[in-house]
Amino acid sequence: MSVATAVQCELPIDNVDVRAFKIPTDGHESDGTLEWDSTTLVYVEVRAEAYVGIGFTYADVSTAKLIETLLRDVLVGQDALQTALCWSAMVAGIRNLGRDGITSMAISALDVALWDLKGKVFGVPVCTLMGAARERVPIYGSGGFTSYTIERLCAQLQGWVTDGIPRVKMKIGREPGKDLERIAAARKAIGEDAQLFVDANGAYSRKQALEMARDMTAERVSWYEEPVYHQDFEGLSIVRQAAPASMEVASGEYGYGLYHFGRMLEAKTVDVLQADASRCGGFSGLLAVDGLAQTKMIPLSTHCAPHLHLHVAAACKQLRHMEYFFDHVRIERMFFDGVAEPQDGALACDLSRPGIGLELKRADAERYAL
């Protein structure tokens, strides 16, 4: 189909396929408030004539069931090129189920697939389709789980810095009495020049969070993520106002709709807004969050799933960096051809590949199928 033909006529969606895969971690993992030993990837394909768009999210298998039993019927017959219309139809379809959680993650995976399909129809990368704001997207290495020994923690963070990633993040909050020791060891391992980020995953009370903000200044921690529960907007605002000027407070990974991010900004909860396209409504949702961030001149950082985010992150005007999360990097390398490798602390879109540039390694993925 030529570009001219594609613009002039509808491209009806023929079918939606969905699969779920459960991938064990390479060892027991934990953060300040959760422990896990596997990750589930929900993978979708949207088909229209000869074109297939792919998308995915990291979510429970029930997300796949929702796509199979409800959202497939919402999308089949819709014009695949009208991404906004498809997105609105899906949101309307889940009205009685609620807008947050698995419903939003299901919509997110399908929206990514629609953008991927559209890029393939026009024969261009999604970053070109959207209009890129940058050629390279900075990343920060993320892992440093609380289940790690200090030796493994330091080796992982130091490895990223050695590989040219000048920003690294570790988990804290599981055992607050040991956090400062681990942070000091991490600082020593990565040297004086690299930026050190920490993520409490909402593990601290307000008083604990304030005390940690004060004590972490000795190790020049510059990023303090979810110091308190992510919906404690008042607590986040208190910590943000009390933290030293050199320490930014970040949150937003559990935002599922623009209303959540709007309330965060109104309450002045963060210095950097986080958002996750695999949760907040796909690429369409993330672009809306980017626009909202522009209204407050707040920088944006994407959460997890770096190879899903790459193209849309390249198009976000407020973007500072993406999270290069250990678990998801490992899975995305296992499951997809076309993943980008870091160079000088950044990822670049492959402009020779249309859509989001990824292709499922079916034989490799099948062993993890649910």
LOFI-320194 format. One record per residue: residue in one letter; x negated, y negated, z negated of N, C-alpha, C in turn. Coordinates in steps of 0.2 Angstrom, whole numbers, plus 5000, padded with zeros to 4 digits. Each point is the difference from the previous one (the first is absolute). Example, Ala and Ser with C-alpha at 12.3 -4.5 7.8 and 13.67 -1.06 7.14 Angstrom:
2
A493450284961500449945000499649945000S500249955004499649944999500449954997
//
This chain:
370
M499650065000500449945000499649945000S500149955005499649945000500249954994V499649954999500249954995500649975002A500049985006500649965002500750044999T499950075002500650044999500250014993A499550004996500150014993500449944996V499849945003500349944997500750005002Q500250025006500649995003500650054998C499850064998500550054998499950034993E500550034998499950034993499650065001L499750024994499750074999500350034994P500550045002500350034994499650064996I500150004994499650054996500450065001D499650065002500350065001500050044994N499550004996499950044994499549984995V500150024994499549984994499950074997D499350015000499850064996499649984994V500050044995499749994993499750064997R499449994998499750064996499749974994A499950044995499649994994499550044999F499449984997499450034999499749994993K499950054996499749994993499350025000I499649954998499250015001499750004993P499750054998499750004993499449955000T499949964994499549964999499350045000D499449975000499450044999499850014993G500549984996499950014992500649974997H500050014993500549974996499949925000E500549965001500049935000500549974996S499849944997500449964996499949935000D500549964998499849924999500349994993G500249934999500249984993500750034998T500450025005500750024998500250075004L499650035004500250065004499450055001E500250065000499550055002500350045006W499650025005500250045005499550055003D500250055004499550055003500250015007S500549965003500150015007500449935002T500049995007500349955003500550025006T500649985000500450025006500149945005L499850025006500149965006500650015004V500549965001500650015004499849965007Y500050055005499849985007500750005004V500049945004500650005005499849995007E500450025005499949995007500749975003V500049955003500649975003499950015008R500450035003500050015007500549965004A499749985006500449965005499850015007E500350045004499850025006499350044999A499549975004499350045000499649974994Y500349964996499549964995500250034993V499550014996500050024993499649954996G500449974995499749964995499950044993I499449994997499950044993500049954995G500250024994499949964994500050054994F499849974994500050044994500049964994T500150034994500049974994499850054995Y499749984994499850054995500650004995A500450054999500650004997500250074998D500550014996500350074999500350035006V500150065000500350045005500749985001S500349974995500749985000500149945005T499549975001500049945005500150035007A499650065002500150035006500850035001K500250024994500750025001500549955001L499949944998500449945001500049985007I499450005003499949995007500450055004E499950064998500350065004500850005000T500349984994500750004999500449945001L499649945001500449945000499649955006L499449994999499749945004499950035007R499950065001500050035007500649985004D500650014997500649985003500149935001V499749964996500149925001499649985006L499450035001499549985005500250035007V500250065000500150035007500549965004G499949985006500449965004499849935000Q499749984995499749924999499549995006D499949945001499549985005499350004996A499650045002499350014997499649935000L500149965005499649945001500349944995Q500650014997500349954996499850014993T499449994998499850034993500449964994A500149945001500449964995500750034999L500350025006500750025000500050074997C499550045001499950074997499950004993W499649954998499949994993500649984996S500449955003500649984996500550065000A500050045005500550055000499850054995M499450024999499850044994500149974993V499949944999500249974994500750004999A500449995005500750004999500250084998G499750045003500250074999499950034993I499549974997499950034993500349954995R500449965002500349954995500350034993N500350065001500350034994499550044996L499450015002499550044997499549954996G500049945001499549954997499449995005R499749944999499549975005499350024998D499950024994499350024997499950075001G499350024998499850075000500050035006I500350075000499950045006500449975006T500549974999500449975006499549955004S499749964996499549955003499450035003M499850064997499450035003500250045006A500650025001500250045006500149955005I500349944999500049955005499349975002S499650004996499349985001499650045005A500150074999499750055005500349995007L500649995000500450005006499849935004D500049954996499849935003499350005003V499550044997499350005003500150045006A500450065000500050045006500349965006L500549954999500349965005499549955003W499649974995499549965003499450045004D499950064998499550045003500350015007L500650025000500350025007500049945004K500249944998500049945004499449985003G499450014996499449995002499850055006K500250064999499950055006500449985006V500649984999500449985006499649945004F499849954997499649955003499350015001G499750064998499350025001499549954996V500249984994499649954997500050024992P499449994997500050014992500549964997V500250024994500549964996499849944998C499349994999499749944998500149955005T499950025007500149955005500849995001L500450054999500749995001500349944995M499750004994500249964995499649935001G499450005002499649945001499550004994A499450035001499550004995499849944997A499949994994499749944996499350014999R499750065001499350014999499850075004E499350005001499850065004499850064995R499849984994499850054995500349994993V500250054997500449994994499550034994P499949954995499650024994500350054996I499650044997500350064995499650004994Y500450034995499650014994500150074998G499450034998500050074997500550014994S500450055000500550014994500050074998G499950014994500050074997499950004993G499450024998499849994993500550024995F500350065001500550034996499850014992T500549994996499850014993499850074998S500250055004499850074999499350015002Y499749955003499350015002499549994994T499550045000499449994995499749935002I499749974996499649945001499550015006E499750065000499550015006500450005006R500650045001500350005006500349935002L500249964995500349945001499449955003C499550004997499449965003499850025007A499950075001499850025006500549985006Q500650004998500549995006500049925001L500049964995500049935001499349985004Q499550024997499349995003500050025007G500350065002500050025007500349955004W500649974998500349965005499649935001V499749984995499549945000499450025005T499750054999499550025004500250015007D500650025002500350005006500249945003G499949944997500149945002500749974998I500450034996500649974997499949964994P500049945000499849964994500549984995R500650045000500549994995500250074998V500150024994500250074998500449994994K500550054999500550004995500050064996M500150004993500050064996500749994996K500250064997500650014996499849994993I500449974996499949994993500750014996G500050004994500650004996500250074997R499750055002500250074997499850014993E499349984999499849994993499749934999P500449964998499749934999499449994997G499950044995499449994996499350025003K500150035006499450025004499949965006D500549955002500049975006499449955001L499849964995499549965000499350035002E499950064997499450045001500050025007R500650025003500050035007499949945005I500349944998499949945004499349985000A499750004994499249985000499650055004A500250065000499650055004500149995007A500649995002500249985007499649945003R500049954996499649945002499350015001K499750044995499350025001499850045006A500550045002499950055006500149965006I500449955001500149965006499649945001G499649984995499649945000500449944999E499649955000500349934998500349975006D499950025006500349965006500750035002A500250064999500650035002500649974995Q500650005003500549984996500350064997L500249994993500350064996500749984999F500550055002500749994999500250064995V500549984996500350054996500850005001D500350064998500750015001500250044994A500549974996500250034994500750045001N500349995006500650045002500549994994G500049944997500649984995499950034994A499450034998499950034994499949964994Y499949945000499949964994500649964998S500049994993500549954998499749935002R500449954999499849935001499449984996K500050024994499449984995499450045002Q500150065002499450045002499749975007A500549985004499849985007499649934999L500249964996499749944998499350014997E499950044996499450024997499550035005M500250045004499650035005499849945005A500449965002499849945005499449964997R500149994993499449974997499450045000D500050064998499450044999499750025007M500450015005499750025007499649955003T500149934998499649955003499250015000A499850044995499350014999499750045006E500450045003499950045006500249975006R500249945000500249965006500650045004V500550034996500550035004500449945003S500150015007500449945003500750025003W500250064998500750025003500350044994Y500649984998500350044994500750025003E500150065001500650025003500550034995E500649985001500550034995499850014993P499849954997499850004993500650024995V500649985002500650034997500550035005Y500550024997500550035004500249965006H500150035006500049965006500749955000Q500550024997500649965000500049954993D499550004997500049954994499749945003F500449965004499849945003499749954995E500450004994499749954995499350024998G499950064998499450024998499449995005L500250025006499549995006499849925000S500549964999499949935001499649974994I500150034994499649984994499350025001V499950065002499350035001499649965005R500449985006499749965005499849934998Q500449974996499849934997499450004995A500050064996499550004995499350035003A500050045006499450035002499549945002P499450025000499549955003500149985007A499849945002500149985007499650055005S499550044998499650045004500450075001M500550014996500450075000500749995003E500150035006500749995003500450064998V500649994998500550054998500450015007A500150075001500350025006500650064998S500550005004500550054999500549995007G500450055000500550005006500150075003E499650054999500050065003500750045000Y500449984995500650034999500649965002G499849955004500549965003500450035006Y500650015000500350045006500449955005G500149944997500449955005499849934998L500149965005499849935000500249964993Y500650034998500349974993499550014995H499750054999499550024995499449955000F499749995006499549965001500149934999G500649985002500349934999500049984992R500350054996500049994993499350004997M499650045002499350004998499649935001L500149975006499749945001500449944996E500650015000500449944996499750004992A499950064998499850014993499249994999K499749985005499349995000499650064997T500150065002499750064997499350015002V499849985006499450035003499649945004D499350025000499649965004499950035007V500150065001500050045006500650045000L500450005006500650045000499850075004Q500250054997499950075003500750025004A499950045005500650035003499850065004D500450055001499950065003500550015005A499850015006500450015006500350065000S499850054996500350075000500550004995R500149944996500650004995500449945002C499849945002500449945000500349995007G500250055004500449995006499550015006G499550035000499550015006499749935002F499850005006499749945003500449945000S500750015001500449955000500149974993G500050044995500049974993499449974998L499450025002499449974998499949945003L500249995007499949935003500549954996A500650024998500449964996499749984994V499650044996499749994994499449955002D499650015005499549955002500349935001G500650005003500349935001500249974994L500250044995500249974993499349984997A499550045000499449984997499749935003Q500149995007499849945003500449944996T500650014998500449944997499749984994K499650044996499749984994499250005000M499850015006499250005001499750054996I500350064999499850054996499650055005P499450034998499750055004500450075000L499950045005500450065000499550065001S500150054996499650065001500450065000T499850055005500550065001499750054995H500550044998499950064995500050065004C499450044999500050075002500050015008A500150065002500150025007499649965005P499449995000499649955004500150015007H500150065003500050015007500749995003L500550014995500749975002500049935000H499749964996500049934999499649965005L499550045003499549965004500349955005H500450025004500249965006500549944997V500450014996500449954997499649954995A499550034997499649964996499649955004A499850025006499749965005500449945002A500750015000500449955002500349954994C499950024994500249964994499649944999K500349945000499649945000499749994993Q500350024994499849994994499550054997L499950055004499650064998499349994997R499850024994499450004998499650065002H500350064998499750065001500550064999M499750065002500450064999499750054995E500450044997499850054995499750065004Y499450024999499750065003500150054994F500650035000500150054994499750075001F499750024996499650075000500550055003D500550014996500550065002500249995007H500249945002500450005006499549995006V499449984999499450005005499950085001R499950044995499950075001500550035004I500749994998500550035004500149985007E499949935001500149975007499450035004R499450014998499550035004500150075002M500350044995500250075001500650015005F500549955000500650015004500049965006F499649955002500149965006499349995003D500150015007499549975005500149935000G499449965001500149935001499949964994V499850034994499949964994499349965001A500049934997499449965001499650014994E499349995002499550014995499849934998P499849994993499849934998499449985003Q499949945002499449975002499949934996D499549994996499949944997500649984996G500350044996500549994996500749985003A500150035006500649985004500250065005L500650005002500350045005500249965006A499950035006500249975006500550045004C500549975003500550045004499750025006D500150065002499850035007500449975005L499849955004500549975005500150045006S499650065000500150055006500650044999R500350014994500550044998500749974999P500550015004500649974999500450024993G500449954998500450024994499549994994I500150044995499649994994499350045001G500050045005499350035002499950064997L500550034996499950074997500450055003E499750065000500450065002499950064996L500550034998500050064995499650055002K499650034996499650065001500550064998R500450025004500550054998499850064997A499550035003499750074998499749994993D499749944999499749994993500549984995A500549975002500649984995500450054998E500150055005500550054999499950054993R499450004998499950054994500249964994Y500249945000500349964994500749995001A500350035005500749985001500550034995L500549964998500550024995500650035004
//
